[in-house]
Amino acid sequence: MGRVPAVEWPTLALIALSYAVWALGTTWAAALFLPLGMVMVVLAAALHSSLCHEVLHGHPTRHRWLNEALVFPQLTLLIPYGRFRDTHIEHHRDERLTDPYDDPETNYLDPAIWHRLPGWWRGVLRFNNTLAGRLLVGPLVAQVAFMAGDWRRIRAGEPGVLAAWLIHVPAVAAVIWWMAAFGRMPVWAWLLASYAALSILKIRTFLEHRAHEEVPGRTVIIEDRGPLAFLFLNNNLHVVHHSLPGVPWYRLWALYRAERDRFRQMNDSYLYRSYGEVFRRYFWRAKDPVPHPLWKDH
């Protein structure tokens, strides 16, 4: 695997790039041609979220306080970094992957809960299980569920949850200050672009995990090397990341190439050749049911 350097310059460079592209998108590019500015904001905010994922895994330096300071302004606006960090670390308990109660990032529900939902909400969740639905309503569905869950945790006094939301206030205030002081983009365009960034991130999470009896078989490989793979910092090689979560993004492909057959055997060939294949197969068709298919319906 090799020794990880004390400072990971490729990651630092991308952090600087994400802020630069976002700043230019909200100012010069928005004034020149609004759609160009919006595209730049979408790409920069999505990349920044992927970089937050790198940070919570201990990159790009060996100092957690410095890493978190580097991504403090939250360009996607809605997800407190502290809650993303804590829930994602919980998600990395691989033996719990896809569990409707113990995996905070799963989209599966307990069948008993599913059958008690009103029909209109089941329809929304079924649509959300297509890629088109995940792009259009996925960020909203996830945000409502996330905030409702955190509100329950705050009321129950769960440690760290309220603090993460309070720290999120200045993280978003810094972004709003920039927009008020320097922004040349209409508020509606900025908010739409920020939502679109979350939609793009839903492409990555759409089929990262599946219901499978064996734990390693639950995590996907997407052999894509295009723009989306870059935007997701190679997290399309998701089984590699879950096997070696401390490895920086720019080393994942070398590790995968070196042991391709082992990783494919490990995840029981849960494999797609590209994101294009994912779009063709699942844009209008659900990949999975919403109720967990391996849980008995009581």
N, C-alpha and C positions, 0 to 999 in steps of 0.2 A: 504493500500500500504506500510506503514511503512516508517520510517525516513531513508533517504539516509545518510550514514556516511560521515564524512568530508574527509576521505581518503578511497577509495574503493580498498582494497588490492587485491582481485581477478583480477581486471583489471590491476593494476600495475604489478602483477606477469606475466600476459599474455604479456604485453608490453616487459618486460625483456625477456620472453621466445621467443618471435618472433625475437628479435634481436640476441639472443644467437643461435637459430636454423639457422638463416640466415648466421651468421658469421661462424658457423661450416660447413654449407653447402658449402659456397664459398671457404673454406680453407681445413680443414682436410678431410671432407667427399669427396670433389671433387678430392682430390689427391688419396684417397683410392679407390673410385669407382665413376666415374663421374655421372652415372645415380642416385646414391644415393644422391650426392650433389645437383643435379638439382631438385629432388623431395623435398628436404629440403628447397631449395630456393623458390619453388612454394608455399609450404604450409606456410612458414614464411611470404612471401610477401602478400599472400591472407589474412592471419590472421591480419597482420599489417594494411591492408586496412579496415578490419572490426573494428579494434581498433581506426582508424581515425574517423570512424563513431561514435563510443562511445564518442570520445573527442569532436566532434562538438556539441554533445548534452549535454556537460557539465560534463563529467567524465574524470578521476577518482578523481579529487580534485575539490575544489570550486574556484580555480584560473585558469582562462582561459589561461594566459600566460604560466603557468607551464604545463598545459595539452598539449598545442600545442608544447611546447618545447620537451615533452616526445616523440612525434611522428614526430619530425622535419625531420630526414633523410627519404626520400620518396623511399621505397623499390620497389614500382611498377613503379617508374621512370616518368610516363607520365602525371599524373594528379596533378596539384598544389593543395596542401591542402586547400589554401584559396578559390579557385574556387569550390572545392568539398564542402566545408563548406557553402559557400553562395548559391550555386545552390540547395543544399540539404535542407537547411532551407526554401528556396522558394518552393521546392517540398512539404514541410509539410503544405502548405495551402491546406488542404484536399478538399475544394470545387473546386479546380482547377485540381485535379488529372485526368490524361490522356488527358488534354486539349493540343492539338498540339502546341499551342502558349505559354500558361502560365505555363505548367508543364515542367520544364527543364529536367526531367528524363523520359519522355514518349517516346515510339517508334511509336506512332500513328502519322500520317500525316493528314493534311487537304486534303480531297478528291480532291479539286480543284488543290492543289499543286501536288498531286500524279499523276493526269492525264497529267500534263505538263512535267513529268520526262521522260528522254529517256528510251527506252525499256530495255536496258542492266542494267541500274541502278535500275529499278523496279524489275528486276530479282534478283539482289543482295539483295535488301531489302526483297523480298519474302523469299529467302533462309535464310536470317538473322532472319526471324520470325519462323524458326524451331530451335529446341535446338541444332542440329548439326551445323547449320549455325551460331548460336550465339556463340558457342564454337570456331569455326574455323575462322570466319571473323568478329564476333561481336566486339571484341576489336578494330580492325582496322576501321570498319564502324563508331563506336562511337567516336573514336579519331579524325577522319577526320571531322565529323560533329561538334564535340566539339571545335576543334581548329579553324575551319572556323567561327563558331559563335563568339568565343572570339576575333578573329582578327577583325571582324566587330564591336564588342563592343569597342575594343581598338581604332579603327579609329574614332568611334563616340564619344570618350572621356568618356565612362561610368566609373564612379568612382570605384576604387578598382581592376579592372580587370588586368591592366598592373602591378600594384604593386604585385598582387598575383603571376604572372608569374616571376617577378624579384626575389621575395623571393624564388621561386621554384628553381632558379639556384643554390644557395648554398646548398639547400636541396638535390639536385641530385649530386652536386659536392662532397658532403661528402661521398656518396655511391661510386662514381667513384674513389675517393681517396683511399677508403678501398680496392677496387678491384685492383687498381694499386700497392698499397703497400703490400697487404697481400694475394690477391686472388690467388687461384690455379685452377681456373675454366676458360676455354677458353671463350673469349668474346661471341662467337656465342652461347655457351651453356647458359651463363648467360642471354643474351637477350631472348633466346627462353624460358627459365624458367620464366623470368619476364612476357613475353607475356602469358604463360600458366597460371600464377597467375591471370591475368586479365580475362582469359577465364573461370576459375573456378568461379570468382565473377559474371560472366554473368549467371551462373546457378541460383544464388539467385535472380537476377533482372529479369529473363526471364518472369515470370508471376506474379510478385508481385502485379500488378494492371491490371484491366480489364475495358472495357467500360461498364458502368452501369448507369442507370438513377439516382439511389440513391447514394449519396456520400459514406456511409459506405459499400455499396456493391461492391466497387471498389478495395478492399484490401484483400489479400489472407491470409489463414491459411494453413500451411503445417505442419502436425503433425509428424515431423521427429525428432528423437533424436540421429541420427547417427553422423558420422564424419563431414558431410557437415553442419549440424545444429550447431555443435561446431565451425567450421571454420567461420560460418556466425554469431556467437554469438547470436543464437536464433532469428535472424531476420526473420526466416521462419514463426514465429508467428507474421506476419507483421501487422495484424489488431490490435494486442495488442500494438505493438510499436507505431503505428500511433495514437492510442487512448491515450497512456501515454508515449510520447516520452522522458520524463525525467527519466524514470525508467531504472536502469542499466540492462545489458544483463542477469545477473545471477538471476534476480527475475522474468523474463518474464514467465517462465513455471509455477511457483507457482500461478501467477495471472491468467494464462489461465486455469489451473486446477480448480481454485476456481470458475470461472465464464464461463466455457466452453460453456454452452448452450446460455448464453447471447451474447458471442462473435460470435457464429455461427449464431444466429438470426440477429445480427447486420450486418454481411457481407453477408447475404442472402445465406448462405451455400457455399460460394466460398472456397472450402476445398479440400485438397489432403492429403492422408494418409502418404505419404513419398515422398522423391525425386526419389525413384525407380519408383513410379507410374508416376511421371512427365516424367522421361526418357522413360518409356514404351509407353506413350501416345503421346509424342511430339518430340521424337528425330528426326524423319524424316517428321513430319507433323506439319504444322503451327497451332498454337493455335488461332491466331487472324489474320485478314487482316491487311495490313499496313495502308490503309486509315481508319480513325476513323469511326466505323460502325454506330455511332449515329449522325454523322454530315451529313447534307444534302449536296449532290453533286450539286453545283451551276454550 
